[in-house]
């Protein structure tokens, strides 16, 4: 990737964000345009544009992200019911081309009610 994404700039400390968690592999921030009462993003430090761009070499990273989703959900008190969303591509609603996982909780989800990017 030649151009830094919004998330790369946040990871590098160039843009402020409410960071809830970080480790060597990812960060978790509050979404600035929440689609649910609890809406956070888990973002890998490695700048993968989309999920389909991951390779066999990214298997451990993807597993780490999913485990962190569970840990973060427990920390936020939403472990009994939450949704994890990954948008892949512009037609699927992806607006920032740096892989990120949405964790949404504390709401009732209706089919088709979320416009998440």
Secondary structure, 3 states (H helix, E strand, C coil): CCCCCHHHHHHCCCCCCCEEEECCCEEEEECCCCCCCEEEEEEECCCCCCHHHCCHHHHHHHHHHHHHHHHHHHHHCCCCCEEEECCCCHHHCCCCCCCEEEEEECCCCCCCCCCCC
